[in-house]
Amino acid sequence: MDAFEISNLQSELERSGERWREFLRVPALSAGLYCLPAGGDDPQQPHTEDEIYYVIRGRARFLARFGRGGEEDREVAAGTVLFVPARAEHRFHSITEDLVALVVFGPAEGTGADGANA
């Protein structure tokens, strides 16, 4: 068994100056912490894997675009859980409070159907 403390992971991420830090990887899934500052931009691109986001802290909006013109734009805050299917365009925006999210990819990030790290 592996165990992780979100506060420790967040401290490591803040010290690194990065937005994303993967802390778990097995073939079937990977997990990491994603942090975006208030007023910041989310530069991510669609991934080849399904994703789950759990918002730990912060406040923002989340935009997801799906095939055939479907789109959803909603407010997110601590406790929000989001599912984004593989290849869907998505991003956080209008970040009003520093955002910290746990992200889980299935299968592991970069190992989706086409093997590309999107």
Sequence and secondary structure as in RCSB ss.txt:
>XXXX:A:sequence
MDAFEISNLQSELERSGERWREFLRVPALSAGLYCLPAGGDDPQQPHTEDEIYYVIRGRARFLARFGRGGEEDRE
VAAGTVLFVPARAEHRFHSITEDLVALVVFGPAEGTGADGANA
>XXXX:A:secstr
     HHHHHHHHHHHT SEEEEEEETTEEEEEEEE TT        SSEEEEEEEEEEEEEEEE GGG EEEEE
EETT EEEE TT EEEEEEEEEEEEEEEEEES TT STT    
